[in-house]
Amino acid sequence: MASESVIDPIHQFHILKIVDLGEPGGVQLAFTNSAAFMFGIVALIFFFLTFATRGRTLVPGRLQSMAEMSYEFVASMVRSTAGNEGMKFFPLVFSLFMFVLVANFIGMIPYGFTVTSHLIVTAMLALVVILTVIIYGFMRHGTHFLGLFVPSGVPAFLLPFMVVIEVISFLSRPISLSLRLFANMLAGHIAMKVFAGFIVMMSASGFLGLLGGTLPLAMVIALTALEFLVAALQAYVFAVLTCIYLNDALHPGH
Amino acid sequence: MPETQGPAGILVIAQADAPVAHGTPPRDGVEFEVPSTEAHGGGFPPFDVHTFPSQIIWLAIAFGALYLLMSRIALPRIANILEERHDRVADDLEEAGKLKAESEAAAQAYEHALATARGKAHGIATETRDKLSAESDASRKSLEAELAAKLAAAEEQIATTKTAAMANVRGIAVDAAGAIVGELIGSAPVPQAVEAAVDDAIKS
């Protein structure tokens, strides 16, 4: 940064080293703000779920209701898209959903860091999903898993093209999964910062500017509401797509 | 999250490949400034590959920990609570069903007792009615018999009286006819002739 008194829409995405771990093997390693937020998210999820259910009451209180709702929401999502067999992946889907959801919401806190606004993070999460699909698919069905790429009821001369298309669509899944979340979080946060910057810029230029500054202020308010929606929606989309891909691993036939 | 650091209000648009342009003259009290790409170790942060190894490692550790905590502790715990509630509700429903069956049985017993009592009451009523009607029949018959006997006696008396009266009428007629004939012819007729004549008249 050139100085501390600048408005930089990208500043929020900077990775700051908290503890530098040097460069073992030529790669930079450090405990960063991103890592701190990741652990914060994990701790928040875990303590929320255990604290909310500490009473184990028959008639749940508010917090316990929230914990149970999150459980049943994800459980019904897994059951409806991947069937009862899919429940063996329930902890994975639940972890992914909660991680992305809480990361997105933490990012909405001023001065917070949005873990999911980093492509490498969303790419790794997508990789976890797609590797689970591939590994489980081959373990469960062996070479039958490749039937995923051979749609049934297609004329023989079209089959090679269809297989190519299916393979490409399978490979593009992790890319679209990670890019969707990353781009949504990044773009939303940049848009908010840019409009918030307009407020400061306009209000610095006198009374009329102060008056005009209410327009971007209204925009920022609307964007904040939208971002909350997007934060929840993207976590849901990520989890649902995970379930759909896992369903392919469970039932590879078309 | 509005990030309004400081009062100056300077907007910086960071671009990885933008030329370094420090010291652009301020315009309307607002300074547009493009920071040097080296400020944070180069480029647009999400595409800064130098941070990737750290992020991958910490994400792996954090997400692995999250997965373990969820699958080992948190989720079984919630599942337990939900299952307990489900069991409890099922137990309560079963209990309620049992109680309902019991109450239904009680209601049935009550209905049965009521029907029995009603039948018994009906029997008693019928019996009483039959007895009463038999009694009244008997008394009516005896009364009728008595009345018939009295009627017969009265009829007999009437017949006797009538016969007597008829006999008297004949005697009076004979006497009257004898007297009328005696007055007309001046001498008393033969009683037998008068009697015969009166009998003839009565017969005709």
Contacts between the chains, C-beta under 8 A, distances in Angstrom:
chain1	res1	chain2	res2	distance
A	1	B	12	7.6
A	1	B	35	6.0
A	1	B	39	5.6
A	1	B	40	7.9
A	2	B	12	6.8
A	2	B	22	6.8
A	2	B	33	5.6
A	2	B	35	5.2
A	2	B	36	7.5
A	2	B	39	7.4
A	3	B	6	7.8
A	3	B	10	7.6
A	4	B	5	5.9
A	4	B	6	5.9
A	5	B	5	6.2
A	5	B	6	3.0
A	5	B	7	7.0
A	5	B	8	4.2
A	5	B	9	8.0
A	5	B	10	6.0
A	6	B	5	7.2
A	6	B	6	7.5
A	6	B	8	7.7
A	6	B	10	4.4
A	6	B	11	7.2
A	6	B	12	4.3
A	6	B	31	7.9
A	6	B	33	6.1
A	6	B	35	7.7
A	7	B	3	6.5
A	7	B	4	6.8
A	7	B	5	7.2
A	7	B	9	6.9
A	7	B	10	6.4
A	7	B	11	4.8
A	7	B	12	6.4
A	8	B	3	7.8
A	8	B	11	7.8
A	8	B	12	4.2
A	8	B	13	7.8
A	8	B	14	5.9
A	8	B	35	6.9
A	9	B	13	7.2
A	9	B	14	7.5
A	10	B	13	8.0
A	10	B	14	4.0
A	10	B	44	6.6
A	10	B	45	6.6
A	11	B	3	6.7
A	11	B	12	7.8
A	11	B	14	7.6
A	12	B	1	7.3
A	12	B	3	6.6
A	13	B	44	7.7
A	13	B	45	4.1
A	13	B	46	5.8
A	14	B	40	4.8
A	14	B	45	4.9
A	15	B	40	7.6
A	15	B	45	5.9
A	15	B	48	7.0
A	15	B	51	4.4
A	15	B	54	7.7
A	15	B	55	7.3
A	21	B	54	7.8
A	27	B	53	4.2
A	28	B	50	5.0
A	28	B	51	7.4
A	28	B	53	6.5
A	28	B	54	6.6
A	29	B	53	6.1
A	29	B	54	5.3
A	29	B	57	7.0
A	30	B	54	5.2
A	31	B	54	7.6
A	31	B	58	7.2
A	32	B	51	6.9
A	32	B	54	5.7
A	32	B	55	7.4
A	32	B	58	7.3
A	34	B	51	7.5
A	34	B	54	7.7
A	34	B	55	5.6
A	34	B	58	6.9
A	35	B	54	6.8
A	35	B	55	7.4
A	35	B	58	3.5
A	35	B	62	7.3
A	38	B	58	5.6
A	38	B	59	6.0
A	38	B	62	3.8
A	38	B	63	7.7
A	39	B	58	7.6
A	39	B	62	5.4
A	39	B	65	8.0
A	41	B	62	7.3
A	41	B	66	7.8
A	42	B	62	5.0
A	42	B	63	7.7
A	42	B	65	5.5
A	42	B	66	4.4
A	42	B	69	7.1
A	45	B	66	6.5
A	45	B	69	7.9
A	45	B	70	7.7
A	45	B	74	7.8
A	46	B	66	7.3
A	46	B	69	4.7
A	46	B	70	7.7
A	46	B	73	7.6
A	46	B	74	6.2
A	49	B	70	7.8
A	49	B	74	4.1
A	49	B	77	7.5
A	49	B	78	6.9
A	50	B	73	6.9
A	50	B	74	6.1
A	50	B	77	7.0
A	53	B	74	7.9
A	53	B	77	5.6
A	53	B	78	5.9
A	53	B	81	6.0
A	56	B	77	7.9
A	56	B	80	7.7
A	56	B	81	5.4
A	56	B	84	7.6
A	58	B	84	7.4
A	58	B	85	5.9
A	58	B	88	6.1
A	60	B	81	7.8
A	64	B	81	7.5
A	67	B	78	5.9
A	68	B	78	6.1
A	68	B	81	7.0
A	68	B	82	6.4
A	71	B	75	6.9
A	71	B	78	4.5
A	71	B	79	7.3
A	71	B	82	7.1
A	72	B	82	7.4
A	90	B	75	7.2
A	91	B	67	6.3
A	91	B	70	5.2
A	91	B	71	3.6
A	91	B	75	5.7
A	92	B	67	6.6
A	94	B	70	5.7
A	94	B	75	6.3
A	95	B	63	6.9
A	95	B	66	5.0
A	95	B	67	4.7
A	95	B	70	4.9
A	95	B	71	7.7
A	98	B	66	7.5
A	98	B	70	7.5
A	99	B	63	6.4
A	99	B	66	5.9
A	108	B	1	6.8
A	109	B	1	6.7
A	110	B	1	3.7
A	110	B	2	6.8
A	110	B	3	7.4
A	111	B	1	6.6
A	111	B	3	7.5
A	112	B	1	6.6
A	117	B	46	6.5
A	118	B	45	7.4
A	118	B	46	4.9
A	118	B	51	7.9
A	118	B	55	6.3
A	119	B	46	5.0
A	119	B	47	7.0
A	120	B	46	7.6
A	120	B	51	7.5
A	120	B	52	4.8
A	120	B	55	5.0
A	120	B	56	6.4
A	120	B	59	7.9
A	121	B	55	6.0
A	121	B	59	5.6
A	124	B	55	7.9
A	124	B	56	5.9
A	124	B	59	5.3
A	124	B	60	7.4
A	124	B	63	7.9
A	125	B	59	7.8
A	125	B	63	7.3
A	128	B	63	7.3
A	182	B	46	7.0
A	186	B	46	6.5
A	189	B	1	7.8
A	192	B	1	6.8
A	192	B	2	7.4
A	193	B	1	7.8
A	193	B	2	7.6
A	193	B	3	6.0
A	196	B	1	7.9
A	196	B	2	3.7
A	196	B	3	6.6
A	196	B	4	6.8
A	197	B	11	4.9
A	199	B	2	7.3
A	199	B	4	7.7
A	200	B	4	5.2
A	200	B	9	4.1
A	200	B	11	7.9
A	201	B	9	5.5
A	201	B	11	6.0
A	201	B	30	4.8
A	203	B	9	7.6
A	204	B	8	7.8
A	204	B	9	4.1
A	204	B	28	7.7
A	204	B	29	5.0
A	204	B	30	6.0
A	205	B	28	4.9
A	205	B	29	6.1
A	205	B	30	7.1
A	220	B	2	6.4
